[in-house]
Amino acid sequence: MHREHLILCGGGPPEKHKGVTIHDLQLGKDPKRGQIRLDVDSITEKMVAKLPPVLHDLLEVATYVYVADQKISRGGPRHLDYGEKWSRCLSFRIPVREYDIWSSSDTRELLEETLSVASGDTYSFSFTAQKADKFPEFLDFKTEKNPKCQHDEVILFSGGLDSFTGAIDELVGYKKLPVLVGHQSNNRLLGLQWRLHEYIAGLCTPGPAPLHVPVLINKDKRLTRDTSQRTRSFLYASLGATVARIFGLNRVRFYENGIVSCNLPFDGQTLQARATRSTHPRVLHLLSELVTCLIDDDFHFENPYFGKTRTEVCLKLKELHHEPCIQETRSCAKSTYRRPYNHCGTCSQCIDRRFATLASECEQFDPGWRYALDIFTDELSNTHDRTMAAGYVGFANQLEGMTRDSFVQRFSSEALEIAKYVGTEGREVALNSLFHLHQRQARSVNVVMDQQLKANIPAIRKGTLPDTCLVSMVAAKKHLDIRQTLKERGKKSKKHAKGNLNSEVKRMRDLHPDWDSEEIAKEIGNTTADAIRHTATWKDRRRST
């Protein structure tokens, strides 16, 4: 049964509804009083003065949705395999400047469909008319850097491998001067994006450089109870569209490899709410229609790397002669790891990146020791991590043996939906391209896995590898039936032994010294915040502070 939530935005009147959880969200420059503040660097007050009120509304709507997505918990890691329980019903009541536009059925239905497709949740909206002078100001423009040249492309810039390669490609390959719009959920990502921007800007010396527009949302820490961030792409797209219109442009580009964009389910457990669809062709199509409807002018979101695997993105960066920068990019979905680790190693993005850099022979710029866990040879104690790693390889193994027809039949609903929104040459051409894209992905993954098995033959023979590392699981054929192995492990699942839990807490404290007991419990899984607080590591922490 879906959990129902009503989010009252901007100080709406208190309400009570039986069976519905009520939440209040406020915007304001003071995050303590207003809860949420949006900081935008490299855009001036003068430039924003030209911004239509409807796009000002769009930024506020997107911010409310993004924060509510994190504020309202899905139930934690142990609910990840149950799509029905993991989904939520979210109803918003939001004040807007352009009431007639937002309250129209076309706009509201587009907004609700876009967010539902992107997140797996059910969304509904009602809007109230407010005078502009009654709105709390929550946009903070830090600098006065008016661009002295014409930028001709807007790129959403996360600091990840794909978006960095796209920025280099635009500048060096297409000879464009892009605006790099970045969203940071924490200050570490801000520093990362600045370093990458400085590198890109250095390629333009002495000419004009790309403009970096970093956006930071400051909010009360207590508002973060869920980190899945399924609606982040909506906020990202809204920021990109706003900046594009400031520069008189009608296009925004996401750079994301096609495998991640499609995100085909590798087993029966990967349900809609769990599978990210941030750059899925249907989502980009709906975002384009939504912004077009809002501004009454054609607007487009594009993904130029939809036809590439991440291995091919790495090869593109090598072709452009900037592959050493791979080590400065971040792909981890958790994005909170500190040196010497840049990545967790076990999320889907980390696994895909690790295989891609190995397949493209870029390992020297992405060494295994930069990952908190090496999926190939380290113990994967978390059921979700084991399933993700084994499922990734098992999926590639299945794909390699598929024909075009068996591929379309196996993924008929997903493939036909994707084909509807990509290309202009017809459904059959789109399906063929989709099949060949996944075949290339499968071949590169299987080559890397074969290399890892060969390199670890002595350890396999001697039995010195952990049973739950990826090499051992593949050697034991655990990757061939993910649903069955997940079911078996679910039955055997037990709480962590006291000593093991203490060592896990110590490892997480070293990686995330600012995390509280609830955050650590969610990350470790199969435990509780109370159990974390009773470990020796946690008690020592309290005594030392």
Secondary structure, 3 states (H helix, E strand, C coil): CCEEEEEEECCCCCCCCCCCEEEEECECCCHHHHCEEEEECCCCHHHHCCCCHHHHHHHHHHHHHHHHHHHCCCCCHHHCCCHHHHCEEEEEEEEECCHHHHHCHHHHHHHHHHHHHHHCCEEEEEEEECCHHHCCCCEEECCCCCCCCCCCEEEECCCCHHHHHHHHHHHHHCCCCEEEEEEECCHHHHHHHHHHHHHHHHCCCCCCCCEEEEEEEEECHHHCCCCCCCCHHHHHHHHHHHHHHHCCCCEEECCCCHHHHHCCCCCCCCCCCCCCCCCCHHHHHHHHHHHHHHHCCCCEEECCCCCCCHHHHHHHHHHCCCHHHHHHCCCCCCCCCCCCCCECCCCHHHHHHHHHHHHCCCHHHCCHHHECCCCCCCCCCCHHHHHHHHHHHHHHHHHHCCCHHHHHHHCHHHHHHHHHHCCCCCHHHHHHHHHHHHHHHHHHHHHHHHHHHHHCHHHHHHCCCCCCCHHHHHHCCHHHCHHHHHHHHHHHCCCCCHHHHHHHHHHHHHHCCCCCHHHHHHHHCCCCHHHHHCCHHHHHHHHHC
